[in-house]
Amino acid sequence: MAEASIVQAQAELEKTKLQKLEKYMALLKKILLTMMMLQAAP
């Protein structure tokens, strides 16, 4: 039974990592879009 909880804990960790990565990617996308807008402005 202990093995199952270890696997579950690892799955939770992966899910948390993925959520953090998604937030980071969204932030990067916003920054890139802002930079492109600034460069496009005359």
C-alpha positions as CSV (number, residue, x, y, z in Angstrom):
1,M,0.0,0.0,0.0
2,A,2.9,2.3,0.7
3,E,4.1,2.1,-2.9
4,A,0.7,3.3,-4.2
5,S,0.9,6.4,-2.0
6,I,4.4,7.1,-3.2
7,V,3.2,7.0,-6.8
8,Q,0.3,9.2,-5.9
9,A,2.7,11.7,-4.3
10,Q,4.9,11.8,-7.4
11,A,1.8,12.4,-9.6
12,E,0.8,15.3,-7.4
13,L,4.3,16.7,-7.6
14,E,4.3,16.4,-11.4
15,K,0.9,18.2,-11.6
16,T,2.2,21.0,-9.4
17,K,5.3,21.4,-11.6
18,L,3.1,21.5,-14.7
19,Q,0.9,24.2,-13.3
20,K,3.9,26.3,-12.4
21,L,5.3,25.8,-15.9
22,E,2.0,26.8,-17.4
23,K,1.9,30.0,-15.3
24,Y,5.5,30.8,-16.3
25,M,4.8,30.2,-20.0
26,A,1.8,32.5,-19.8
27,L,3.9,35.2,-18.2
28,L,6.6,34.8,-20.8
29,K,4.0,35.1,-23.6
30,K,2.7,38.3,-22.1
31,I,6.2,39.8,-21.9
32,L,7.0,38.8,-25.5
33,L,3.7,40.3,-26.7
34,T,4.4,43.5,-24.9
35,M,7.9,43.8,-26.3
36,M,6.5,43.2,-29.8
37,M,3.9,45.9,-29.3
38,L,6.5,48.3,-28.2
39,Q,8.8,47.6,-31.1
40,A,5.8,47.9,-33.6
41,A,4.9,51.4,-32.2
42,P,6.4,54.2,-34.2
